[in-house]
Amino acid sequence: MSPHAQPAGPHAPAASAEPHEAGTQALRQFVTFHVDRETYAVPLAEVQEIIRLPEMVDVPLAPASLAGLANLRGAVLPVTSLRRLFSLPDRPHDDATRVVVISQGTPLGFVVDRMASVVTSDAAEIEGTEGLRATIDTSMLSGMIKRAGSMIMIIDPARLLQRGGPAAGRRADRAEGSVLDVPGAAGTAPVSDEIQLVSFELAGQEYALPIADVQEIVQVPDQISAVPNAEPQVIGVITLRDRLLPLVSLRMLFGLAEAPLSDQSRIVVVSWEADGQPRSVGIVTDTVKEVLRVARAIVDPLPDLFSGSGALREVEAICRIDQGRRLVSILSAERLFDTATLPDGAGALTGDTTMTQDERTLDARTAEEEQFVVFRLAEEEYGVPIEAVQEIVRVPEQLTRVPRTPRFIEGVVNLRGSVLPVVDQRRRFALPETERSDRQRIMVFLIDGVRTGFIVDSVSEVLKIPRAVIAPAPDLAQDEGSAVDRIANIAEKNRIILMLNVGRLLNRREVADLRQAA
């Protein structure tokens, strides 16, 4: 079967097909398939291709008919279940299951139980739907093919898309947006009495870097290229968005025992200026813990006893959290690395040279990127703009539950003297619940003036994504108030990241419930 073959006659609505003087011009071709016990058809000219069931990304709170989003050779493909559209019970997929991809400006797929064949019909065999009595809504049909002993229902792809699209007005009372309390955000004043830190762990000790010095946080790749004659602390170099990035082991730099890299290991990409030139280095840590927003009052410079000796010159200050029970050493990116730290020639790797035309092109490309915090819920990846994240903290052992609040509100916690309402994001997205674990985190956002925490399964990384691979979410993947408003399709890594609009995570009624809980 070749779904790309051209039809023998003009493509006209089936219900109004008229014979022509040349008999062959009255013929039309259809691709036929089975759903449950019935046979359906779509015009061959509408079919782009037929594929096996691909790996798909689930979209929370999407229309029930949406099976998920797939990657079709670099394009995001919404896949809809015909069984759900036809109000039929789901059935397990098997080797016969196929996805019929049609072209309506952008590719769209429909899951069918099994394919049948390509059939050719003349106008005399095609009848309109007037007076048709069927078990499905005939508004999705454009006609019937009458054959001896059987009838094939012709699906109108455009009408089918309307039925599979977003449910209008499902969340018409959603929040219009939010003003985020972040430094430099429009309409807000810089927060002068607080600083933001990215904290990470090394051999059981907690360290942090000012968030302004952190470019991004990425996973450790499988391949790291060694650098000849490098210092022991230099692990090697990797390619990060077309630029070489030297990697330094913080354990080795601090004279700690080596430890094998694990799934928890992360690369924190730091940047600073030296001699008027930008430098970037990736430091390998045991695990990244949290994004902290702390008052400057609890940040103290390193005591003279230590700073005067030069032994702890990398440590700039000490942060006292939980009334001093938790001490976090704040590092200085500039002091961490000098010419003795990096191998000969590493200046070129860190940008300590006059920029070439290629480097200027890459810098221009960097300006076309957006930075996101990527986290996981169930099996899917989500992203939020980094400027929307106020902080990321661990989930406490106990939350105080508030009576008569919606089920998705897990409770409230005391976050440095302020009451923070906490939402279970799995429940909010109607996902299966899971047990609490050490990897779960609370991401804190400001929504309609209310600081709110959202429990996620884990925070993966801080990632820069080119704007070229970010597109609006397909209509089929969202309703009017869907929090998923964009999709990042990183084809070369086979990753689809659902981008959330923080202002749409809750509607006005739900924000009012949170105010009451707080």
C-alpha positions in Angstrom: 0.0 0.0 0.0 1.4 3.4 -1.0 -0.4 6.2 0.9 1.7 8.8 -1.1 0.2 7.8 -4.4 -1.8 10.5 -6.2 -5.6 10.0 -6.5 -6.9 9.2 -10.0 -9.5 12.1 -9.8 -10.0 15.5 -8.3 -10.4 15.7 -4.5 -13.9 16.9 -3.8 -16.2 16.3 -0.8 -17.6 12.8 -1.1 -21.2 13.8 -0.5 -21.2 15.9 -3.6 -19.1 13.7 -6.0 -20.5 14.0 -9.5 -19.7 11.8 -12.5 -17.6 13.4 -15.3 -17.5 12.7 -19.0 -14.4 10.7 -18.6 -15.2 7.8 -16.3 -11.8 7.7 -14.6 -12.2 11.2 -13.4 -15.2 10.2 -11.3 -13.1 7.7 -9.4 -11.8 8.5 -5.9 -9.3 6.6 -3.8 -9.5 6.1 0.0 -7.3 4.5 2.6 -9.5 2.2 4.8 -8.9 0.9 8.3 -10.8 -0.8 11.2 -11.8 0.6 14.5 -13.6 -1.9 16.7 -15.9 -3.8 14.3 -16.4 -1.0 11.8 -14.5 0.0 8.7 -13.7 3.7 8.0 -12.0 5.6 5.2 -10.1 8.8 4.6 -9.3 10.3 1.2 -6.0 9.1 0.0 -5.0 12.6 -0.9 -5.2 13.6 2.8 -2.9 10.8 4.0 0.7 11.8 4.5 1.9 8.4 5.8 1.1 5.4 7.9 3.4 4.5 10.8 3.6 2.1 13.7 2.6 3.4 17.1 5.5 5.7 18.2 6.8 6.5 21.6 4.6 9.3 22.9 4.7 12.0 25.6 1.6 12.3 27.7 0.1 15.9 28.1 -1.6 16.6 31.4 -5.2 17.8 31.5 -5.4 17.5 27.7 -8.6 16.4 25.9 -9.3 12.7 26.7 -9.0 11.8 23.0 -5.3 12.9 22.8 -3.1 9.8 23.1 0.1 11.9 23.3 2.7 13.8 21.4 5.4 12.1 19.2 8.5 13.1 17.3 8.0 12.7 13.6 11.4 13.5 11.9 11.8 16.6 13.9 8.2 17.8 13.9 5.8 17.5 16.9 3.0 15.1 16.0 -0.2 15.2 18.0 -1.7 11.7 18.1 -5.4 11.2 18.7 -7.3 8.0 19.6 -10.2 7.3 17.3 -11.6 4.9 19.9 -11.9 7.7 22.4 -13.3 10.1 19.8 -15.9 7.5 19.0 -16.7 6.8 22.7 -15.4 3.2 22.4 -13.5 1.4 25.2 -9.7 1.5 25.0 -8.0 -1.8 24.0 -4.3 -2.8 24.3 -2.2 -1.9 21.3 -0.6 -4.7 19.3 1.5 -5.3 16.2 -1.5 -4.4 14.0 -2.0 -1.0 15.6 -1.2 1.9 13.3 -1.2 5.7 13.2 -2.6 7.3 10.1 -0.9 10.7 9.6 -2.9 13.3 7.8 -1.8 16.7 6.6 -3.9 19.7 7.7 -1.2 22.3 7.4 0.7 20.5 10.1 0.9 16.7 10.5 -1.7 15.0 12.8 -2.0 11.4 13.6 -5.0 9.1 14.5 -4.6 5.7 16.1 -6.5 2.9 14.4 -6.9 -0.8 15.3 -5.6 -2.1 12.0 -5.3 -1.1 8.4 -7.4 -2.6 5.6 -6.5 -1.5 2.1 -6.7 1.3 -0.5 -10.0 1.2 -2.3 -11.2 3.0 -5.4 -14.8 4.1 -5.7 -16.9 6.0 -8.2 -19.5 8.6 -7.5 -22.4 6.1 -7.7 -21.0 4.2 -4.7 -20.7 7.3 -2.5 -23.8 8.6 -0.6 -24.2 11.5 1.8 -24.9 11.2 5.5 -28.4 12.6 5.5 -30.7 10.3 7.3 -27.9 8.0 8.3 -28.3 6.2 11.5 -25.0 5.0 13.0 -23.6 4.3 16.4 -21.2 7.3 16.2 -21.8 11.0 15.7 -22.3 11.5 11.9 -21.0 15.1 12.1 -17.5 13.5 11.7 -18.5 11.8 8.5 -18.6 13.2 5.0 -20.3 10.2 3.3 -20.6 6.4 3.0 -19.1 4.0 0.5 -21.8 1.4 -0.4 -20.4 -2.0 -1.3 -22.2 -5.4 -1.6 -22.6 -6.7 1.9 -20.7 -3.8 3.6 -20.6 -0.1 4.1 -17.5 2.0 4.7 -17.9 5.3 6.6 -15.8 8.2 5.1 -14.3 10.4 7.8 -13.9 14.1 7.2 -10.5 14.9 8.6 -11.3 18.6 9.2 -14.4 17.8 11.2 -12.6 15.1 13.1 -10.0 17.6 14.2 -12.7 19.9 15.4 -14.0 17.1 17.6 -10.6 16.2 18.8 -9.6 19.7 19.6 -9.6 21.7 22.8 -12.7 21.7 25.0 -13.8 25.4 24.8 -14.4 27.1 28.1 -13.2 24.2 30.2 -11.2 26.6 32.3 -12.5 30.0 31.3 -11.8 31.4 34.7 -8.1 30.7 34.7 -5.6 33.2 35.9 -4.8 35.8 33.3 -1.1 35.8 34.2 1.3 36.7 37.0 3.9 39.2 37.9 7.0 37.3 39.1 9.0 38.6 42.0 12.4 38.2 40.4 15.2 40.7 40.0 14.7 42.9 36.9 11.2 41.6 36.1 8.9 44.2 34.5 6.9 46.0 37.2 8.9 44.7 40.1 11.8 46.2 42.0 15.0 44.2 42.4 15.1 42.2 45.6 18.0 43.9 47.5 17.8 42.1 50.8 17.9 38.5 49.4 20.3 36.6 47.2 19.7 33.4 45.1 22.1 30.5 45.3 22.4 27.2 43.5 23.4 24.6 46.2 25.1 21.3 45.5 26.7 18.5 47.5 30.2 17.3 47.5 31.4 14.4 49.8 28.5 15.1 52.2 29.2 18.8 52.5 26.9 21.5 51.0 28.3 24.3 48.8 26.6 27.0 46.7 27.3 29.5 43.9 25.5 32.7 43.3 22.9 32.1 40.6 24.2 35.0 38.6 27.5 33.0 38.1 25.7 29.8 37.0 25.0 29.6 33.2 23.2 26.2 33.4 23.2 22.8 34.9 23.4 19.7 32.7 23.8 16.0 33.0 27.2 14.3 32.7 27.5 13.0 29.1 28.6 9.5 28.2 31.7 10.7 26.4 34.3 13.1 27.9 37.5 13.8 25.9 40.7 13.7 27.9 43.2 16.6 27.7 46.9 15.6 27.5 49.2 16.9 30.3 46.3 18.5 32.2 46.2 19.0 35.9 44.7 16.1 37.9 41.5 18.0 38.6 40.8 18.5 34.9 38.6 15.6 33.8 38.5 16.7 30.1 36.4 18.6 27.7 32.9 18.2 26.2 31.0 19.9 23.5 28.2 22.0 24.7 26.2 23.7 22.0 29.1 23.8 19.5 31.6 25.1 22.0 34.3 23.2 24.0 33.7 23.3 27.7 36.5 22.1 30.1 35.3 20.0 33.0 36.9 20.2 36.4 36.4 17.8 39.3 35.5 19.8 42.4 36.5 16.8 44.5 40.0 16.8 43.1 40.2 20.6 43.3 39.4 20.4 47.0 41.7 17.4 47.6 38.9 15.0 48.4 38.7 11.3 47.6 37.6 10.5 44.0 34.1 9.0 43.6 32.6 7.4 40.5 30.1 9.5 38.5 26.5 8.4 39.0 23.0 9.3 37.6 22.9 12.0 40.3 26.1 13.7 39.2 25.7 17.1 37.5 27.8 19.6 35.7 27.4 23.2 36.9 28.5 25.5 34.2 29.9 28.7 35.8 31.1 31.9 34.1 33.1 34.9 35.1 35.3 37.5 33.5 39.1 37.5 33.7 41.2 40.3 32.1 38.1 41.5 30.3 37.4 38.2 28.6 34.5 35.8 29.4 35.4 32.4 30.8 33.2 29.3 31.2 34.1 26.0 33.0 31.9 23.0 34.0 32.4 21.8 37.6 31.4 18.3 38.3 29.5 17.8 41.5 28.0 14.8 43.3 24.5 16.2 43.0 22.7 19.5 42.7 20.4 20.1 45.7 18.3 23.3 45.6 17.9 26.8 44.4 17.9 28.9 47.5 16.6 32.4 48.1 18.2 33.6 51.4 18.3 36.8 53.3 21.6 38.7 53.2 21.4 38.9 56.9 22.3 35.2 57.3 25.2 35.4 54.9 28.5 36.1 56.7 32.0 36.6 55.1 34.5 33.9 55.8 36.2 34.4 59.2 39.6 36.0 59.1 41.1 33.0 60.8 40.4 31.0 57.5 40.5 33.7 54.9 43.9 35.0 56.0 45.6 31.7 55.5 44.6 31.4 51.9 43.6 27.7 52.4 40.0 28.4 51.8 40.3 31.2 49.2 37.6 29.6 47.0 35.0 30.1 49.8 33.6 33.6 49.7 31.0 33.4 52.5 29.1 31.2 54.8 25.3 31.0 54.8 23.5 30.1 58.0 20.2 28.3 57.4 17.8 26.9 60.0 19.2 29.1 62.7 22.7 28.0 62.0 22.0 24.2 62.0 22.7 24.1 58.3 25.8 25.8 57.0 26.4 26.3 53.3 29.8 27.4 51.9 29.3 30.0 49.1 32.0 29.7 46.5 33.5 32.3 44.2 33.7 31.2 40.6 36.5 33.7 39.9 38.6 32.4 42.8 38.0 28.7 42.0 40.0 28.8 38.8 43.2 30.5 37.8 46.1 29.7 35.4 47.4 27.1 37.8 44.0 25.3 37.8 43.5 24.8 34.1 45.9 23.2 31.6 48.0 25.0 29.1 45.8 26.2 26.3 42.7 26.0 28.4 42.3 29.8 28.0 41.2 29.2 24.5 38.6 26.7 25.7 37.2 29.2 28.2 37.0 32.1 25.8 40.3 33.9 26.9 41.1 34.9 23.3 40.0 37.4 20.7 36.7 36.2 19.3 36.7 34.8 15.9 33.9 35.2 13.4 32.6 31.7 14.2 32.6 32.6 18.0 30.7 35.8 17.3 28.2 33.7 15.3 27.9 31.3 18.2 27.4 34.2 20.6 24.6 35.5 18.4 23.1 32.0 18.4 23.2 32.0 22.2 21.1 35.2 22.2 18.5 33.1 20.4 18.2 30.7 23.3 15.9 30.6 26.4 16.9 29.1 29.7 14.6 26.7 31.5 14.5 24.6 34.6 13.6 21.1 33.6 11.8 18.7 35.9 10.1 15.4 35.7 6.6 14.2 36.6 5.7 10.6 36.0 7.6 9.7 32.8 7.5 13.1 31.2 9.8 16.2 31.1 8.5 19.7 31.8 10.2 23.0 31.6 9.6 26.5 33.2 11.5 29.7 32.4 14.3 30.1 34.9 13.2 33.6 35.8 9.8 32.2 37.0 11.5 30.0 39.6 11.9 31.7 42.9 13.6 28.8 44.6 13.7 25.0 44.8 13.7 23.3 48.2 13.4 19.8 49.5 10.1 18.4 50.6 9.9 18.4 54.4 9.0 15.2 56.2 5.7 16.6 57.3 3.3 19.2 55.8 0.5 20.8 57.8 -2.8 19.9 56.1 -5.5 22.5 55.9 -9.1 21.3 56.2 -11.7 22.0 53.5 -9.2 22.7 50.7 -9.1 21.1 47.3 -7.5 17.7 47.2 -4.5 18.7 45.2 -3.4 21.1 48.0 -1.0 18.9 49.9 -0.7 21.4 52.8 1.4 24.3 54.0 5.0 24.6 55.2 6.9 27.2 57.1 9.5 28.5 54.7 11.8 30.9 56.6 9.0 32.4 58.6 6.4 32.6 55.8 3.5 30.2 55.3 3.9 28.5 51.9 0.9 26.6 50.4 2.1 23.4 48.6 0.4 21.8 45.6 0.9 18.1 44.7 1.5 18.6 41.0 0.8 15.0 40.2 -2.7 15.4 41.6 -3.1 18.8 39.9 -2.4 17.1 36.5 -4.5 14.0 37.4 -1.5 11.7 37.2 -1.1 8.5 39.3 0.2 9.2 42.8 3.6 8.1 44.0 5.3 7.7 47.4 7.5 10.5 48.7 11.2 10.1 47.9 14.5 12.0 48.4 14.5 13.1 44.8 11.3 15.1 45.0 11.5 18.9 45.3 9.2 21.8 45.8 9.5 24.5 43.1 8.3 27.9 44.3 6.5 30.2 41.9 4.7 33.5 42.4 1.2 33.1 40.9 -1.2 36.1 41.0 0.6 37.5 44.0 0.6 34.2 46.0 3.9 32.4 46.6 3.1 28.7 45.9 5.1 25.5 46.1 4.6 22.7 43.6 5.9 19.2 44.4 7.6 17.6 41.4 9.3 14.1 41.1 12.7 15.6 40.5 14.5 18.6 39.1 16.8 17.4 36.3 18.8 20.4 35.0 18.9 24.0 34.0 19.0 24.0 30.2 19.4 26.5 27.4 17.2 25.7 24.5 17.4 27.3 21.1 14.2 29.2 20.2 14.3 27.5 16.8 13.2 24.2 18.4 10.4 25.8 20.5 7.0 26.0 19.0 3.4 26.7 20.3 1.7 23.6 21.6 -0.6 22.0 19.0 -4.3 22.8 19.5 -5.0 19.1 20.1 -2.6 19.1 23.0 -4.3 21.7 25.1 -7.6 23.2 26.1 -8.2 26.9 26.5 -6.6 27.1 30.0 -3.9 24.5 29.5 -0.6 25.2 31.3 1.3 23.6 28.5 1.6 26.5 26.0 4.8 25.5 24.1 6.7 22.4 23.1 10.5 22.0 22.9 11.3 19.3 20.3 15.1 18.5 20.6 15.1 16.0 17.7 18.8 15.1 17.9 18.3 13.8 21.5 14.8 12.5 20.9 13.5 14.7 23.7 10.1 16.4 23.8 9.9 18.9 26.8 6.5 20.3 27.7 6.8 24.0 28.5 4.6 25.3 31.2 3.1 28.8 31.5 3.4 29.3 35.3 0.5 31.9 35.3 -1.8 29.1 34.1 -0.9 26.4 36.6 -3.9 27.6 38.7 -7.1 29.4 37.9 -8.5 32.3 39.9 -10.7 30.1 42.1 -7.8 27.9 42.9 -5.5 30.8 43.8 -8.3 32.0 46.2 -8.2 28.6 47.8 -4.5 28.9 48.3 -4.8 32.3 49.8 -7.3 30.9 52.3 -4.9 27.9 53.0 -2.0 30.3 53.7 
